[in-house]
Amino acid sequence: LPKQALSAVLEYFAGPDPFSRNELLGKVVSLATFKRRKLLKPDEGEKVARLARLIAHARFVWDGDDEAVRKFFTSPHPLLERHRPLDLAFSELGAMKVERVLTNILHGLPA
C-alpha cells in the first residue's frame, strides 16, 4: 500500500494533537521509516487495511456518524476488557474482537 493510505487513516482519528497522530503511526511503522518510504511493507499494509475495514464497519453501524465512530474507537469498552477498540484494531485477533462488538451493536445484542 502507498503510505498515503496510512495517512488517510491517521487523519480520520488524529486531532490537532501531533502526539496522538504519532502514537497511532507508531502502531504501524516508526516515524523515521514512514518519512523515508513511499510504500508500506505487506504486514504494515495489512494493519492499515484492517483498521480501514473496521472504520467502514463502524460507519455502517452508526450510519456514517463519524463522531460516534471516533468515540467508539477511542473509548475503553467493557467487552474488550476496558481496552480501546483502536488499540486492539492493529492485530488480527484484536480486530476480530472489535468486529464482534460492532456486530452485536448493529443487531441490538449486548455490547
Backbone as a ProteinNet text record, in pm:
[ID]
protein_1_A
[PRIMARY]
LPKQALSAVLEYFAGPDPFSRNELLGKVVSLATFKRRKLLKPDEGEKVARLARLIAHARFVWDGDDEAVRKFFTSPHPLLERHRPLDLAFSELGAMKVERVLTNILHGLPA
[TERTIARY]
83.1	0	87.2	42.5	115.4	96.5	194.5	186.1	72.7	18	-95.7	-217.8	-227	-337.8	-329.7	-210	-190.6	-219.9	-176.1	-202.5	-352.3	-429.2	-574.3	-638	-595.5	-648.8	-608.8	-484.5	-438.2	-518.3	-545.1	-620	-762.5	-818.3	-954.2	-961.9	-859	-859.5	-786.7	-680.6	-593.4	-657.3	-652.3	-699.8	-582.6	-590.6	-482.6	-355.6	-366.5	-252.1	-160.7	-38.5	50.4	93.4	87.9	126	33.8	-96.5	-190.4	-166.2	-133.2	-103.4	21.8	125.4	249.3	231.1	145.7	116.6	52.9	-44.8	-109.4	-12.8	64.1	162.2	257.2	301	394.4	339.4	208.8	149.9	167.4	203.5	222	368.4	430	567.4	627	757.9	820.1	809.6	814.8	805.6	918.3	1040.2	1154.6	1134.9	1086.9	1062.7	950.6	846.8	734.6	781	866.8	917.1	1004.7	1076	1172.9	1107.9	1007.6	949.3	830.6	805	685.6	576.2	618.9	524.2	537.7	426.5	428.7	462.9	527.2	552.2	418.9	412.7	285.2	221.5	299.9	241	191.4	258.9	214.6	85.8	82.2	-37.5	-157.9	-133.5	-242.4	-301.7	-217.7	-267.4	-355.4	-310.7	-387.4	-519.8	-515.9	-637.7	-735	-682.3	-765.3	-837.8	-763.7	-825	-926.3	-894.8	-988.3	-1117	-1103.8	-1221.5	-1307.8	-1243.5	-1317.9	-1387.1	-1319.5	-1381.4	-1506.7	-1496.1	-1611.3	-1726.3	-1694.5	-1796.8	-1863.7	-1784.1	-1837.9	-1921	-1877.9	-1955.1	-2090.8	-2094.5	-2221.1	-2310.6	-2251.8	-2327.3	-2388.6	-2313.1	-2359.4	-2405.1	-2444.4	-2499.6	-2413.7	-2282.3	-2191.4	-2161.8	-2204.2	-2178.8	-2033.5	-1946.1	-1802.8	-1767.7	-1840.6	-1812.7	-1840.4	-1951.1	-1983.4	-1879.2	-1833.8	-1731.8	-1601.9	-1559.5	-1435.6	-1447.7	-1562.6	-1583.2	-1574.3	-1636.4	-1629.6	-1484.9	-1409.2	-1272.4	-1177.4	-1205.1	-1109.9	-1151.1	-1263	-1309.2	-1291.3	-1247.4	-1238	-1375	-1375.6	-1502	-1503.3	-1612.4	-1616.6	-1602.2	-1654.3	-1642.2	-1504	-1422.6	-1285	-1186.8	-1232	-1150.2	-1099.5	-1187.4	-1158.3	-1049	-1015.5	-922	-999.1	-929.7	-988.7	-989.7	-1099.1	-1100.6	-984.5	-947.1	-836.8	-706.3	-684.8	-562.1	-560.2	-677.3	-685.4	-690	-724	-750.9	-629.9	-511.5	-392	-348.4	-410	-379.8	-503.2	-483.1	-595.8	-692.7	-640	-725.8	-802.1	-732.9	-798.6	-906.7	-878.1	-976.4	-1100.5	-1081.2	-1195.7	-1283.4	-1221.6	-1298	-1376.8	-1312.9	-1380.2	-1495.9	-1475	-1581.9	-1700.6	-1672.8	-1780.2	-1863.6	-1797.3	-1869.4	-1952.9	-1894.6	-1968.7	-2090.4	-2074.4	-2186	-2294.8	-2255.1	-2353.6	-2431.8	-2362.5	-2429	-2526.5	-2483	-2566.5	-2696.1	-2686.2	-2802.3	-2875.8	-2837.2	-2907.1	-2878.4	-2766.9	-2727.4	-2644.5	-2624.4	-2541.6	-2404.4	-2368.8	-2238.1	-2182.3
-119.1	0	125	228.3	355.4	413.4	488.8	541.8	642.3	692.1	783.1	713.8	581.3	507.1	517.2	504.3	519.3	663	758.8	899.8	926.9	868.7	889.9	833.5	715.2	654.9	737.8	784.1	866.3	995.2	1056.9	1182.4	1162.5	1043.6	1016.3	1026.6	977.8	974.7	1090.2	1134.8	1231.2	1368.7	1426.5	1562.7	1657.2	1773.5	1870.9	1830.5	1731.5	1688.4	1598.4	1643.6	1560.3	1433.9	1434.8	1314.7	1198.7	1225.3	1117.7	1061.8	1148.5	1101.8	1014.9	1059.5	982.1	852.8	856.5	735	630.2	672.2	579.7	533.5	625.2	591.1	483.6	497.6	402.6	262.2	246.1	112.3	39.4	114.3	55.1	59.8	176.6	195.9	315.7	317.6	431.7	557.3	671.9	799.3	813.9	776.2	787.4	699.5	578.3	486.9	540.1	593	648.2	761.7	846.9	959.2	911.6	803.7	756.2	677.3	599.1	510	570.1	516.3	554.9	449.9	324.4	213.6	147.5	93.7	16.7	-127.9	-195.8	-339.1	-412.2	-537.1	-609.7	-617.6	-646.2	-656.1	-520.5	-414	-279.6	-244	-279.5	-255.5	-332.3	-453.9	-533	-463.7	-403.5	-331.4	-214.4	-141.9	-26.6	-73	-177.7	-229.3	-281.8	-347.3	-399.6	-284.8	-179.9	-65.5	3.7	17.5	79.6	-2.4	-134.2	-221.9	-201.5	-190.7	-168.8	-32	68	201	193	125.1	111.7	39.5	-65.9	-140.8	-49.7	24.3	113.7	226.1	278.2	384	330.1	202.9	140	127.7	83.4	67	199.5	307.6	439.1	528.9	470.2	545.6	664.7	644.6	748.7	857.9	840.9	940.9	927.7	1005.9	994.1	1025.4	1115	1147.2	1025.6	955.6	834.5	725.8	715	615.2	645.7	770.8	808.5	783.8	816.8	795.1	646.3	561.8	417.3	368.9	408.5	358.7	411.2	526.5	588.2	577.7	510.2	493.4	348.6	327.1	189.3	122	-6.3	-78.8	-198.2	-218	-327.4	-466.5	-488	-620.2	-644.3	-543.3	-555.5	-541.4	-583.6	-578.4	-437	-339.7	-197.1	-142.4	-214.4	-162.1	-74	19.1	98.3	12.5	9.8	-65.2	-27	99.1	143.9	73.4	45.3	-23.2	-168.9	-229.7	-370.7	-390.3	-286.6	-297.7	-335	-323.1	-346	-491.9	-578.1	-721.5	-794.1	-907.3	-981.7	-1026	-1080.7	-1126	-1008.8	-898.5	-780.4	-727.3	-724.6	-676.8	-765.6	-895.8	-987.4	-956	-923.5	-887.6	-758.8	-661.6	-534.4	-558	-640.1	-671.7	-735.8	-823.8	-890.5	-787.1	-693.5	-588.6	-504.7	-466.6	-387.4	-463	-591.4	-672.8	-682.3	-697.6	-700.4	-569.5	-458.3	-327.5	-316.6	-357.8	-350	-429.1	-545.8	-634.1	-617.9	-516.4	-489.4	-588.1	-658.4	-753.1	-680.5	-741.3	-674.6	-638.9	-514.1	-468.6	-374.9
0	0	0	-66.8	-56.4	83.4	128.6	264.7	280.9	171.3	179.5	240.5	223.6	284.6	436.3	490	633.8	676.5	598	630.3	639.4	549	548.9	675.4	716.6	838.7	960.5	963.1	1075	1084.8	971.1	970.2	1020.4	996.5	1043	1195.2	1263.9	1410	1475.5	1415.6	1482.5	1486.9	1603.3	1619.3	1600.6	1661.2	1647.1	1722	1808.6	1888.8	1806.5	1773.1	1693	1765.8	1900.1	1973.7	1939.1	1933.6	1904.2	1764.3	1670.5	1534.5	1535.3	1604.3	1610.2	1688.7	1791	1867.2	1776	1696.2	1603.4	1495.2	1442.8	1340.2	1391.9	1516.8	1576.2	1589.4	1584.3	1588.7	1455.7	1352.3	1219.4	1177.9	1190.3	1143.2	1217.8	1232.8	1301.3	1214.5	1279.6	1208.4	1106.5	1145.4	1053.7	930.4	951.8	839.6	751.6	813.4	737.8	647.1	698.1	618.4	503.3	524.1	426.1	311.8	341.8	241.9	169	48.3	-27.2	-12.6	9.7	21.8	158.1	205.6	329.2	296.6	389.5	373.2	386.3	336.1	340.5	479.9	582.8	716.8	766.3	729.2	766.2	692	563.5	483.6	536.4	587.3	644.9	766.8	848.7	966.7	924.6	823.4	775	714.9	633.4	570.7	676.2	778.1	886.8	957.9	989.4	1057.2	965.9	838.6	744.1	734.1	735.2	730.7	855.8	971.9	1095.7	1095.9	1042.8	1033.1	945.8	831.9	742.3	812.6	886.3	959.7	1063.2	1138	1240.8	1178.6	1065.3	999.1	953.7	913.7	877	1001	1111.3	1236	1280	1270.3	1316.5	1201.3	1090	976.5	936.9	934.5	888.3	989.4	1113	1217.9	1264.6	1203.1	1230.9	1375.9	1437.4	1578.2	1667	1641.3	1718.1	1693.4	1570.2	1535.9	1609.6	1605.7	1675.7	1825.6	1881	2024.8	2057.2	1975.2	1997.2	1996.6	1895.8	1881.7	1989.2	2043.3	2136	2282.8	2310.7	2448.7	2493.1	2616.7	2667.3	2661.1	2625.6	2612.4	2707.4	2782.4	2880	2818.4	2698.9	2636.1	2576.4	2578.2	2528.4	2644.9	2762.2	2883.4	2911.1	2885.7	2907.1	2815.2	2709.6	2609.5	2512.2	2452.3	2344.8	2218	2143	2017.5	1925.4	1925.8	1840.8	1876.3	2003.9	2044.9	2000.9	1990.9	1952.3	1801.2	1729	1585.4	1501.1	1554.9	1474.1	1469.1	1549.4	1541.6	1488.8	1426.7	1369.9	1479.1	1588	1697.3	1759.6	1781.5	1836.9	1744.7	1615.8	1518.1	1518	1534.1	1540.2	1661.5	1773.4	1893.3	1870.5	1807.3	1778.4	1681.3	1579.3	1483.6	1554.1	1649.1	1722.9	1800	1864.7	1937.9	1841.1	1728	1629.2	1576.7	1550.9	1502.6	1608.6	1734.4	1842.6	1848.5	1836.5	1838.3	1721.2	1604	1484	1499.8	1563.8	1577	1709.8	1786.7	1911.6	2022.6	2012.4	2116.8	2221.9	2337.8	2439.6	2385	2401.8	2355.3	2458.5
[MASK]
+++++++++++++++++++++++++++++++++++++++++++++++++++++++++++++++++++++++++++++++++++++++++++++++++++++++++++++++

